[in-house]
């Protein structure tokens, strides 16, 4: 049987203190540091932990935990919830527009240009809506050349 060595994790709790982020590591009593910006907190905490434990700074994981005032934390959660609801409403609206575009094109036999005019979008966007599938996310629709299509030679290579 092989023993699996698990990697230790430490929490870098950081609070704003004037122009700095004050950092403490609750798992290690007496480990403190500071950083100017939040993106520097992990590196500063990593250095402090490595020095304290006398280990390599890449031998453990850091869990970053910014601590905000309670009222600000509540406002942040409310903003995240609102953003999530807005994203869901946007997806719902996109599905409805996609459905109407299909119906205009397939049921009424409208051209893509006419469907776009009725929807208030360009004919190019109407065409995209006809090609979209509801289960596809916008992230997976990045334009890529099919791998089996050879690239056209550039003007220099001709």
C-alpha positions as CSV (number, residue, x, y, z in Angstrom):
1,X,0.0,0.0,0.0
2,X,1.3,3.4,-1.0
3,X,1.0,6.3,1.4
4,X,-0.5,9.4,-0.2
5,X,1.0,12.6,1.0
6,X,-1.6,15.3,1.1
7,X,-0.6,18.9,0.6
8,X,-1.3,21.3,3.4
9,X,-3.5,24.3,3.0
10,X,-3.4,27.5,4.9
11,X,-5.9,30.3,5.0
12,X,-4.6,33.8,4.4
13,X,-7.2,36.1,6.1
14,X,-6.8,39.7,5.0
15,X,-8.4,42.9,6.2
16,X,-8.0,46.4,5.0
17,X,-6.0,48.5,7.4
18,X,-5.4,52.0,6.1
19,X,-3.7,51.7,2.7
20,X,-2.6,48.1,3.4
21,X,-4.1,44.7,3.6
22,X,-3.2,43.2,7.0
23,X,-2.7,39.4,6.6
24,X,-2.9,36.7,9.3
25,X,-2.8,32.9,9.0
26,X,-5.2,31.5,11.7
27,X,-3.7,28.0,11.4
28,X,-0.2,29.3,12.4
29,X,-0.1,31.5,15.5
30,X,2.1,34.5,15.0
31,X,2.2,34.5,11.2
32,X,1.4,38.0,10.0
33,X,2.2,40.0,6.9
34,X,0.9,42.9,4.9
35,X,0.4,43.8,1.2
36,X,-0.5,46.9,-0.7
37,X,-2.9,45.2,-3.1
38,X,-5.1,42.2,-2.8
39,X,-3.4,40.5,-5.7
40,X,-0.1,40.6,-3.7
41,X,-1.6,38.9,-0.5
42,X,-1.1,35.3,-1.6
43,X,2.6,35.9,-2.3
44,X,3.2,37.7,0.9
45,X,1.3,35.1,3.0
46,X,3.2,32.3,1.1
47,X,6.6,33.9,2.0
48,X,5.6,34.4,5.7
49,X,4.4,30.8,6.0
50,X,7.5,29.4,4.3
51,X,9.8,31.3,6.6
52,X,7.8,30.3,9.7
53,X,7.8,26.6,8.8
54,X,11.2,26.6,7.1
55,X,9.8,24.9,4.0
56,X,9.7,25.7,0.3
57,X,7.1,28.3,-0.6
58,X,5.5,26.0,-3.2
59,X,5.0,23.1,-0.8
60,X,1.6,24.2,0.4
61,X,-1.6,25.8,-0.8
62,X,-3.1,29.2,0.1
63,X,-6.8,29.9,0.5
64,X,-7.3,33.6,0.2
65,X,-10.1,35.0,2.5
66,X,-10.7,38.7,2.3
67,X,-12.6,39.9,5.3
68,X,-15.0,42.9,4.7
69,X,-17.2,44.8,7.1
70,X,-20.5,43.1,7.7
71,X,-22.6,45.7,5.9
72,X,-20.3,45.7,2.9
73,X,-20.4,41.9,2.9
74,X,-24.2,41.9,2.8
75,X,-24.2,44.5,0.0
76,X,-21.7,42.3,-2.0
77,X,-23.9,39.2,-1.6
78,X,-26.9,41.2,-2.7
79,X,-25.0,42.4,-5.8
80,X,-23.9,38.9,-6.6
81,X,-27.5,37.7,-6.3
82,X,-28.7,40.5,-8.5
83,X,-26.1,39.7,-11.1
84,X,-27.0,36.1,-11.1
85,X,-30.7,36.9,-11.6
86,X,-29.8,39.3,-14.4
87,X,-27.7,36.6,-16.1
88,X,-30.6,34.2,-15.8
89,X,-33.1,36.8,-17.2
90,X,-30.6,37.5,-20.1
91,X,-30.5,33.8,-21.0
92,X,-34.3,33.6,-20.8
93,X,-34.6,36.6,-23.1
94,X,-32.1,35.2,-25.5
95,X,-34.0,31.9,-25.7
96,X,-37.2,33.8,-26.4
97,X,-35.7,35.8,-29.2
98,X,-34.1,32.7,-30.7
99,X,-37.5,31.0,-30.6
100,X,-39.3,33.9,-32.2
101,X,-36.6,34.2,-34.9
102,X,-37.0,30.5,-35.8
103,X,-40.8,30.9,-35.9
104,X,-40.6,34.0,-38.1
105,X,-38.3,32.2,-40.5
106,X,-39.8,28.7,-40.5
107,X,-43.5,29.2,-39.9
108,X,-44.0,32.5,-41.8
109,X,-41.2,31.9,-44.3
110,X,-39.7,35.3,-43.7
111,X,-36.2,36.0,-45.0
112,X,-33.5,36.4,-42.4
113,X,-33.3,40.0,-43.3
114,X,-37.0,40.5,-42.7
115,X,-36.9,38.6,-39.4
116,X,-34.0,40.8,-38.3
117,X,-35.9,43.9,-39.2
118,X,-38.9,42.8,-37.2
119,X,-36.8,41.9,-34.2
120,X,-34.7,45.1,-34.4
121,X,-31.5,43.2,-35.0
122,X,-29.2,43.0,-38.0
123,X,-29.7,40.3,-40.5
124,X,-26.3,38.9,-39.5
125,X,-27.5,38.6,-35.8
126,X,-30.8,37.0,-37.0
127,X,-28.8,34.4,-38.9
128,X,-26.7,33.7,-35.8
129,X,-29.9,33.3,-33.7
130,X,-31.1,30.7,-36.3
131,X,-27.9,28.8,-36.0
132,X,-27.8,28.9,-32.2
133,X,-29.1,26.1,-30.1
134,X,-30.6,26.9,-26.7
135,X,-28.4,24.5,-24.8
136,X,-25.2,26.1,-26.2
137,X,-23.6,28.7,-24.0
138,X,-22.1,31.9,-25.5
139,X,-18.7,30.7,-24.2
140,X,-18.8,27.6,-26.3
141,X,-19.7,29.5,-29.5
142,X,-16.3,31.0,-30.1
143,X,-15.5,31.1,-33.7
144,X,-13.1,28.4,-34.8
145,X,-12.1,27.1,-38.2
146,X,-13.0,23.5,-38.5
147,X,-9.9,21.4,-38.1
148,X,-10.5,19.5,-41.4
149,X,-10.6,22.7,-43.5
150,X,-7.1,23.6,-44.8
151,X,-6.0,27.2,-44.2
152,X,-5.8,29.4,-47.2
153,X,-2.2,30.3,-48.1
154,X,-1.2,33.8,-47.3
155,X,-0.3,36.3,-50.1
156,X,3.4,35.9,-49.1
157,X,3.5,32.2,-49.6
158,X,1.9,32.3,-53.2
